[in-house]
Amino acid sequence: MTSHHNFAEHSAELVQRVNQYLDKLLSQSSASEQLQSAMRYAVLGGGKRIRPLLVYAAGILSDAPLSALDAPAAAVELVHCYSLVHDDLPAMDDDDLRRGQPTLHKAYDEATAILAGDALLAMAFQCLADACNEYRDPVALAASIQLLAHASGGDGMVGGQMLDIAMAGSYPEKERVEQMFRLKTGALIHAAVMLGVHAAKAAPDETMQNRLSMFGESIGLCFQVQDDILDVVGDTDKLGKPQGSDEQKDKPNYALRYGLESARERADSLYATATGCLTEYADEANPLRWMAAYITRRDY
């Protein structure tokens, strides 16, 4: 990758790069044939790879070598894929379609889906720990592991999913819904950005770390608001999952609860906040600017 000016051209090769890394990780597993097949189905069956791309984009700004970004990019995607497998289960969202294909518990069975998700979560942290030689020191590696663990658990993604379930059928205030979004979706997206920062050859200054942290928080919340908009106005074929499922399940969808116009205004405001965090940086921040635009303007 020789230029950072046009990240759109390089995003496809970075997606291919992380896919190859994930394929290699999964191939090295000694799990049973059934379990390994299910894990591969969950991870390699498509996906936009937004979280790995954020790792790479933040790493470029932080002057991290690509080789140091592969493991955190793969780790955050493994956590994301595990979460999708479990979210789709009958006890949770009970979805039959994901990325245009049958969900894992439909393609295999519920027990295999649960165990495959468990295995992917464990593999994420093994992947990070095994990459210790790519980190500048043990402190940076420990910070990455701590960051991903916090974003994945009860204080992050899992806690947000619990709130999402609890809020079904209710009409909470915007602040409560946004807090749920920050945990359910935003925590892992924020972690992706900061994982790229932690992989830098030298620790970025505190100002940069604070700005990138705010960028990650803003774009993470924006991602879920845009997701809710797409659940209302998107196309099932493009989305790869049923459009309108939030309304059917009476979930606290931002666009349904507060109106499409309000949701679009909020997404635009969060995009402006995110990109405003990058004003001090020149072309090396273009990958993050491109990611912010992509997340906000996407139609699937």
PLY file of the C-alpha trace (Angstrom):
ply
format ascii 1.0
element vertex 300
property float x
property float y
property float z
element edge 299
property int vertex1
property int vertex2
end_header
0.00 0.00 0.00
1.80 3.09 -1.23
-0.72 5.87 -0.85
-3.17 6.86 1.85
-4.85 9.58 -0.20
-7.51 7.36 -1.73
-8.45 4.82 0.90
-11.39 3.59 -1.15
-8.93 2.02 -3.60
-7.03 0.30 -0.79
-9.97 -0.85 1.33
-10.58 -3.87 -0.91
-6.99 -5.06 -0.59
-7.11 -4.55 3.18
-10.31 -6.60 3.36
-8.55 -9.31 1.38
-5.56 -9.03 3.72
-7.61 -9.55 6.88
-9.65 -12.31 5.22
-6.45 -14.19 4.44
-5.27 -13.70 8.02
-8.61 -14.99 9.35
-8.53 -17.94 6.97
-5.06 -18.86 8.21
-6.13 -18.60 11.87
-9.16 -20.80 11.30
-7.13 -23.33 9.31
-4.74 -23.72 12.23
-7.55 -24.70 14.60
-7.59 -28.31 15.76
-11.34 -28.18 16.49
-13.56 -30.99 15.25
-14.58 -30.91 11.60
-18.14 -29.83 12.47
-17.02 -27.04 14.78
-14.30 -25.76 12.46
-16.73 -25.79 9.52
-19.23 -23.75 11.52
-16.57 -21.26 12.61
-15.48 -20.77 9.01
-19.11 -20.32 7.94
-19.57 -17.58 10.53
-16.39 -15.67 9.70
-15.67 -16.19 6.01
-19.22 -15.97 4.65
-19.04 -12.30 3.73
-19.22 -9.10 5.73
-18.07 -5.53 5.13
-15.13 -5.80 7.60
-15.79 -2.28 8.88
-14.11 -2.93 12.23
-10.87 -4.30 10.76
-10.80 -1.39 8.31
-11.07 1.01 11.25
-8.10 -0.74 12.89
-6.06 -0.26 9.73
-7.22 3.34 9.20
-6.41 4.40 12.78
-3.14 2.51 12.57
-2.14 4.41 9.44
-2.68 7.72 11.24
-0.74 6.42 14.26
2.18 5.23 12.11
1.69 1.56 12.89
3.10 -1.01 10.44
0.52 -3.12 8.64
2.05 -6.27 10.09
1.21 -5.02 13.60
-2.39 -4.27 12.61
-3.33 -7.70 11.23
-3.87 -9.43 14.59
-6.01 -6.68 16.19
-7.98 -6.34 12.93
-8.66 -10.08 12.94
-9.39 -10.17 16.69
-12.04 -7.46 16.59
-13.71 -9.17 13.62
-13.74 -12.51 15.43
-15.53 -10.88 18.37
-17.99 -9.24 15.98
-18.70 -12.53 14.18
-19.22 -14.38 17.46
-21.69 -11.70 18.54
-23.70 -12.05 15.32
-23.92 -15.83 15.73
-25.28 -15.49 19.26
-27.55 -12.52 18.45
-29.24 -14.55 15.71
-30.13 -17.44 18.04
-33.82 -18.18 18.79
-33.35 -17.10 22.42
-32.11 -13.68 21.23
-33.18 -12.04 17.95
-34.34 -15.32 16.33
-33.16 -14.37 12.83
-33.06 -16.76 9.88
-30.95 -14.67 7.48
-27.52 -13.08 7.85
-25.35 -11.67 5.01
-27.87 -13.10 2.56
-27.35 -16.66 3.85
-29.08 -18.83 6.47
-27.93 -17.92 9.98
-25.51 -20.36 11.58
-28.06 -22.11 13.77
-30.21 -22.65 10.67
-27.33 -23.91 8.53
-26.09 -26.21 11.34
-27.95 -26.39 14.67
-28.32 -24.34 17.83
-25.74 -26.21 19.91
-23.12 -25.91 17.17
-23.90 -22.20 16.79
-23.44 -21.56 20.52
-20.17 -23.46 20.65
-18.85 -21.88 17.44
-19.52 -18.43 18.91
-17.76 -19.39 22.13
-14.76 -20.66 20.17
-14.52 -17.50 18.05
-14.50 -15.30 21.15
-11.67 -17.32 22.67
-9.78 -17.30 19.36
-9.90 -13.48 19.29
-7.88 -13.18 22.47
-5.52 -16.01 21.52
-4.91 -14.20 18.23
-3.92 -11.00 20.04
-1.74 -12.76 22.61
0.07 -14.75 19.91
1.01 -11.50 18.15
3.08 -10.28 21.09
6.20 -9.87 18.93
4.43 -7.24 16.82
3.82 -4.92 19.78
6.33 -2.32 20.94
6.18 -3.61 24.53
4.10 -5.87 26.81
2.22 -2.84 28.17
0.82 -1.98 24.72
-0.24 -5.60 24.18
-1.90 -5.77 27.61
-3.72 -2.50 26.87
-5.06 -3.98 23.62
-6.29 -7.15 25.32
-7.88 -5.14 28.14
-9.55 -2.79 25.66
-11.08 -5.59 23.60
-12.22 -7.50 26.70
-13.91 -4.42 28.16
-15.65 -3.59 24.87
-16.85 -7.19 24.44
-18.33 -7.93 27.86
-20.96 -6.76 30.31
-19.61 -3.21 30.33
-19.75 -3.11 26.52
-21.37 -5.15 23.76
-22.96 -7.88 25.89
-24.33 -5.32 28.34
-25.78 -3.35 25.44
-27.49 -6.43 24.02
-29.06 -7.07 27.43
-30.39 -3.50 27.48
-31.70 -3.90 23.93
-33.69 -6.97 24.98
-34.97 -5.23 28.11
-36.12 -2.15 26.14
-38.24 -4.12 23.64
-41.81 -2.84 23.63
-40.93 0.32 25.58
-40.50 3.98 24.61
-37.35 5.10 26.43
-35.87 8.57 26.19
-33.31 9.21 23.44
-30.51 9.37 26.00
-31.24 5.83 27.21
-31.42 4.46 23.67
-28.16 6.15 22.76
-26.49 4.72 25.85
-27.65 1.26 24.78
-26.26 1.93 21.28
-22.91 3.03 22.73
-22.59 -0.30 24.50
-24.21 -2.68 22.03
-22.50 -1.38 18.89
-20.33 1.60 19.71
-18.02 -0.07 22.22
-16.56 -2.52 19.71
-16.22 0.15 17.00
-14.46 2.46 19.46
-12.21 -0.46 20.42
-11.35 -1.05 16.75
-10.10 2.52 16.41
-8.07 2.38 19.61
-6.61 -1.04 18.76
-5.05 0.64 15.75
-3.59 3.31 18.04
-2.13 0.76 20.48
-0.33 -1.01 17.64
1.76 2.08 16.80
5.56 1.81 16.86
5.62 4.64 19.42
2.80 5.66 21.72
0.85 8.57 20.13
0.61 11.71 22.23
-2.29 12.11 24.63
-4.04 14.69 22.46
-4.15 12.34 19.48
-5.35 9.46 21.64
-8.16 11.60 23.06
-9.22 12.81 19.62
-9.25 9.33 18.18
-11.16 8.04 21.18
-13.83 10.70 20.59
-13.82 9.83 16.87
-14.43 6.17 17.73
-17.23 6.96 20.16
-19.00 9.27 17.70
-18.75 7.02 14.67
-19.73 3.99 16.75
-22.98 5.64 17.79
-23.50 6.91 14.25
-23.16 3.35 12.92
-26.11 2.11 14.98
-28.30 5.13 14.18
-27.66 4.48 10.47
-28.39 0.78 11.01
-31.77 1.71 12.47
-32.50 3.99 9.50
-31.69 1.15 7.12
-33.95 -1.24 9.02
-36.81 1.13 8.15
-35.96 2.20 4.59
-33.35 -0.33 3.42
-33.69 -3.15 0.93
-33.64 -6.74 2.21
-31.56 -7.94 -0.74
-28.93 -5.27 -0.09
-29.04 -5.60 3.69
-28.61 -9.36 3.60
-31.13 -9.64 6.42
-34.87 -8.94 6.71
-35.77 -5.24 6.47
-38.36 -4.13 9.04
-37.42 -6.71 11.68
-37.10 -4.05 14.41
-40.71 -2.94 13.94
-41.89 -6.55 13.89
-40.12 -7.23 17.21
-41.04 -3.81 18.69
-37.38 -2.99 19.36
-36.22 0.52 20.34
-35.30 1.56 16.79
-34.15 5.21 16.67
-35.87 5.99 13.37
-39.13 4.31 14.38
-39.27 5.86 17.84
-38.20 9.40 16.96
-38.75 9.68 13.20
-36.59 9.28 10.13
-35.76 12.98 9.91
-34.57 13.07 13.51
-32.48 9.94 12.97
-30.85 11.34 9.83
-30.08 14.62 11.59
-28.49 12.72 14.47
-26.36 10.62 12.12
-25.17 13.77 10.32
-24.37 15.46 13.64
-22.34 12.47 14.83
-20.50 12.34 11.49
-19.60 16.02 11.87
-18.32 15.43 15.40
-16.24 12.46 14.28
-14.62 14.23 11.33
-14.11 17.33 13.48
-11.77 15.25 15.64
-9.48 14.89 12.62
-9.13 18.54 11.58
-5.59 18.81 12.97
-4.37 15.97 10.77
-3.57 16.08 7.06
-3.71 13.33 4.45
-2.74 10.60 6.90
-6.22 10.95 8.46
-7.99 10.48 5.11
-8.55 6.75 5.72
-10.53 7.58 8.88
-12.42 10.35 7.05
-13.33 7.87 4.33
-14.48 5.33 6.92
-16.66 7.94 8.65
-18.34 8.84 5.36
-18.78 5.19 4.44
-20.39 4.33 7.79
-22.77 7.31 7.61
-23.76 7.08 3.93
-23.93 3.29 3.46
-27.16 1.72 2.22
-26.56 -1.78 3.61
0 1
1 2
2 3
3 4
4 5
5 6
6 7
7 8
8 9
9 10
10 11
11 12
12 13
13 14
14 15
15 16
16 17
17 18
18 19
19 20
20 21
21 22
22 23
23 24
24 25
25 26
26 27
27 28
28 29
29 30
30 31
31 32
32 33
33 34
34 35
35 36
36 37
37 38
38 39
39 40
40 41
41 42
42 43
43 44
44 45
45 46
46 47
47 48
48 49
49 50
50 51
51 52
52 53
53 54
54 55
55 56
56 57
57 58
58 59
59 60
60 61
61 62
62 63
63 64
64 65
65 66
66 67
67 68
68 69
69 70
70 71
71 72
72 73
73 74
74 75
75 76
76 77
77 78
78 79
79 80
80 81
81 82
82 83
83 84
84 85
85 86
86 87
87 88
88 89
89 90
90 91
91 92
92 93
93 94
94 95
95 96
96 97
97 98
98 99
99 100
100 101
101 102
102 103
103 104
104 105
105 106
106 107
107 108
108 109
109 110
110 111
111 112
112 113
113 114
114 115
115 116
116 117
117 118
118 119
119 120
120 121
121 122
122 123
123 124
124 125
125 126
126 127
127 128
128 129
129 130
130 131
131 132
132 133
133 134
134 135
135 136
136 137
137 138
138 139
139 140
140 141
141 142
142 143
143 144
144 145
145 146
146 147
147 148
148 149
149 150
150 151
151 152
152 153
153 154
154 155
155 156
156 157
157 158
158 159
159 160
160 161
161 162
162 163
163 164
164 165
165 166
166 167
167 168
168 169
169 170
170 171
171 172
172 173
173 174
174 175
175 176
176 177
177 178
178 179
179 180
180 181
181 182
182 183
183 184
184 185
185 186
186 187
187 188
188 189
189 190
190 191
191 192
192 193
193 194
194 195
195 196
196 197
197 198
198 199
199 200
200 201
201 202
202 203
203 204
204 205
205 206
206 207
207 208
208 209
209 210
210 211
211 212
212 213
213 214
214 215
215 216
216 217
217 218
218 219
219 220
220 221
221 222
222 223
223 224
224 225
225 226
226 227
227 228
228 229
229 230
230 231
231 232
232 233
233 234
234 235
235 236
236 237
237 238
238 239
239 240
240 241
241 242
242 243
243 244
244 245
245 246
246 247
247 248
248 249
249 250
250 251
251 252
252 253
253 254
254 255
255 256
256 257
257 258
258 259
259 260
260 261
261 262
262 263
263 264
264 265
265 266
266 267
267 268
268 269
269 270
270 271
271 272
272 273
273 274
274 275
275 276
276 277
277 278
278 279
279 280
280 281
281 282
282 283
283 284
284 285
285 286
286 287
287 288
288 289
289 290
290 291
291 292
292 293
293 294
294 295
295 296
296 297
297 298
298 299
